[in-house]
Amino acid sequence: MKDIKLATRLYVKEDLGDETVLGLGPQQAHFLRSVLRLKPGARLALFNGRDGEWLARLDALGKGWASLLLEEQSRPQTEEPGLTLLFAPVKRQRIDWIAEKATEMGCTRLQPILTRRTIVERVNVQRLRTTVREAAEQSERISLPEVAEPAKLEHVLGDWPEDEPFLFADESGSGRPIDEVVNETRARALVIGPEGGFESQEQETIARHPAACAVGLGPRILRADTAVVAALAVMQALTGDWTSRPQFRNLQPR
């Protein structure tokens, strides 16, 4: 990649290709004009989850609109190793934090699960999708994780394939150390319970599933959001894309 200072990265839905002129909607145009205070000629990176990452030049902008000229592809689209997070919703700021960190950690699918101790009555899926988009823009991902609609725990378990192992954090202390289980099963899915943990009957139901692998997360009780990051870090370090060096780094935006 050329020695180019990028002002920012943006996710767009439109197709990306050589010499494409791309128009931005009011929200993104406002961000460029009023928040970043960019001028025509500024350089950006764009991605849509299909066509890789592209360098673009800000051609013109006004109040509520902007046009960009695509110049060259800086990265081809590559397939990410699948990594699913199934988590019980928590209070607003912390559920946003979970979505943000799961995106940064490389999750490809987020599935909110409703349990008996779930205290959140409504999950704003659209807000979570906005959160993962912003996290992907900041973390140099060129794809967005899927954010599924909330579903009851028993329904998710009923549809889960028996030959796809998943980890679940066992608060009882009877789970095996997570590193042992990850190395043995190569599991690429994680189930994290609500604040206060799963009810005993729910824990028994999970444990009976043929694909379930109970794991421990150390000697201390972790908050649900802390457990998400701790477990995902182990999974990515042992069997995910942390096992190789990054092939690409954008220059830091000014």
N, C-alpha and C positions, 0 to 999 in steps of 0.2 A: 504493500500500500504506500502511496506517495506520502511525503511529509506534509500532511494537511491537518490544520486545526479545525476540529469539528465543534460547532456551536451546540449541537444536541443530537439526539436520536429520536425518531418518531415511528410509531406503528401506524400503518395505513392499511386500508382494506383493498385498495385498487391494485391492479397488476403493475408490476415494475419491469421495465425493459429499456433498451437503448433509446436515447433521445426522446423519451417520453416526457411530456409536459403534464404535470400533475397539479390539480387544484385542491386546496385544503378548505375544510369547512370552517365555520366561525370560531369554534372552540380552539382548534389548533392554530388558526391564524391569530387569534387573540394572544395565545401563549407566545408565539414568535414575536409579535409586534409589541405587546404591552408588558409582558413579563420578562422575556429575554432581551427585548428592545433591539432586535436584529434589523439589519439594513440589507437591501438587495446586494447580492454577491456573497452573503454568508453561506458557509458550507454545512451540510447536514448529512446524516445517515438515515436511511429509511429501510424498513423491513415489513413484510406482510405475512410471514410464516410459510410462504410458498416459493418465492423467487430469490431467496437469499437476501443479503444486505446490499444496498445501493447507495453510492454517493450522489448527492444532489446539490444544486446551487439555488439559493433563493433568488428567483427571477424578479418578482414584484410582490408587493403586499399593500393592503389597505385596511380599512376598518371592516373586519368580518370576512376577509378573503386573503388568500395568498396563492401564488403559483410557484412551482418548483420545476427545474429542469434536471432530469436524471442524466448523469454523465457516465458512470461506469459501475460495474458490480465489484464490490470490495470483498464479498464472501459468497460462495455458493450455498444453497440450502443443503443442510445435512440432517440426517435423522438422529434424534436424540434417544438414548436408552429410556424405555418406558419407566416411569416412577409414579406410583399412585399414592396419594394421601387421602385417607378416609378419616375425618375428624368430626367430633361433636362441636357444634357451634358454641362459642363463648361470647361474652359481652363485646359490644361494638368495636372498641379500639383494639382489643386483643384478637378478634377474628380478622380484622384488617391486617394486623401484624402477622398472623399466621399465614394469610394469603400472600403477603409480600415476601416473607422469608421462604415459604415453600417455592415460590417462583424463583427466587435467587438461588435456592438449593437445587434447582433443576427438575422439580416435579412437572410431569406432563399432564396430570389429571388431578383435580381437587374434587372430592366428593363429601359434602356435608352430610353427616348421619345424625338422625334424631334418636336419642336414647331416653330412658325414663328420667334421668337426672339433667337432661338438657333444659336449661333455664331460659334460653332465647326462644321467644315465640315465633319470630319471623326472621328469615335470613334474606338480606337484600343481595340477591345474586348479582344484580347489575352493578352494585357498588363493588363487589368482590372482583368482578371482571374488569372494572376500571383500575382497581388496585393492582391486579396482575399485569395489566398492560403497562402501567407506569413502572412497575418493578422490572419488567422485561426491558423497557427502554433504558433504564439505569444500569442494568446488569449485563448489557451486551448480548442478551439472548436474541435470536432471530426467529423465535417462535413464541406463541402464547400457550400456557397450559389451559386445558379445558376446565371450565368451572361448571360442574353438573348441578342440577336442581337438587335440593335436599330430599333425602329419602330415609325411611325408617330403617333402623339397624337390621331388623329381621328380614326386610325385603332385600337389602343389599347382600346379606349373607345367603339368602335363598337363591340369588342369581349368580353368586360367585363360583367360578369353576373350581372343581376339586383338585385340579392339577396345577393351580397357580398359587403357590404358597404366599401367605401374607403374615406379617409380624403384628402382634398386638401387645401393647405395653401392659404387663401384668403387675398391678399395684400390690398384689398379695405377697410378692417376693419369691414366688415359686418358679418364675420363668428363668430360663437359662441365660447366661450373659449374652448380650446382643451380638457381640462380635463372633462368637461361636456359631450362633444360629445363621447369621448372614453368610458366613463363609461356607456353611454346610448346605444351606437351602438355595442360596442366590436369590432370595426373595426380593421382589421389587414393588411391594405394596406394604403400607403401614397403616395400622388402625390405632387411633388415639382417642381415649374416652373423654367424657365431660369433666368439668370441675367437680371434684368429689369422687370421680371414678365411676366405673360401671357398677350397677347393682349386681349382687352375687348371682342372680339368675341369668342376667345378661352375660356375665363373664363365663358362666358354665355353658351357655349357648354358643358363644364364640369358640370356646375351647373344644367343643364337640365337632366343629367343622373340620373336615379332612384336611383343609389347606391351612388351618390355623397353626401358628408357631408362637407360643408365649415367650416373651423376652423380658429380661430385667434391665433397668436403666440405672443401675448403680445403687448405692446404699441410702441415698436421700430421696425424699418425695419431691417430685418435680411438678411445677405448674403444667397445665396441659400445653400451653404454648411453648414452654421451655422444652418439654418432652418431644415436641414435633421437631425442633431444630436439632436437638441432641441425637435423636434416632436417625434422622435423615443424613446427618453428617457422617455417622458410622456407615450407613448403607452406601453413600456415594464414595466414601474413602476406600471401602473394601471391594465393592463390586460395580461401582458406577463410573461416571466420567471424571472422577478425581484421580483415577489411576494413571492418567497420561497428562502430559504437559499441554497447556493451551496452545492451539495452533494459530491463534489470532488475538491481537489486542488493539483496540482503537486507541489513538492518541487521546489523552485526557481533554475533555471539553474545557474551553476557557470560561 
